[in-house]
């Protein structure tokens, strides 16, 4: 919120409406700002979610699946924003195999070989998202029978949520929305008050500029 020309009241309304699942177009109408301003506010709040999620690494028994962000309906197959994007999904598992904490990671183009996810992508994901002492199981390939089914279902839920709420996400900003999904999962699993937690994160994070938010993703 620092150095923003948008009134503080509209910032808090934005936190509330984004917590309810509003997209930028809806937010623009709800708080009466331009679409560009609503988009920027949304991504600044999403950056606070990303930073909060980065402080919650996976640990203990960790499962990593190869997966995809993709179309979830026949009509969406023709939407340019919903083209299939390789990603990795990791989760801390309970003794019963339920998901305790999740991380969704967009595989960068540099970690793909002829469209397939390279080994370095898994290594990078584990280094970034899991504690060193974690016991990690990897299921490479989207048809691998060793993939953890609840984690696969979570990825389908993520694709469906992105397509329904935001009408599809282009590759450049996909990671930001995957981080938001992971943050929402954590808040829901921990039964924390979303509005209070999100307000706290937004008030405690350093400012990020439009140029930083829109820089090219490698």
Secondary structure, 3 states (H helix, E strand, C coil): CCCCCCCHHHHHHHHHHHHCCCCHHHHHHHHCCCHHHHHHHHHHHHHHHHHHHHCCCECCEEEEEEEEECCCCCHHHHCHHHCCEEEEEEEEECCCCCEEEEEEEECCHHHEECCEECHHHHHHHHHHHECCCCEEEEECCCCCCCCCHHHHHHHHHHHHHHHHHHCCCCHHHHHHHHHHHHHHHHHHHCCCCHHHHHHHHHHHCCCCCHHHHCCCCC
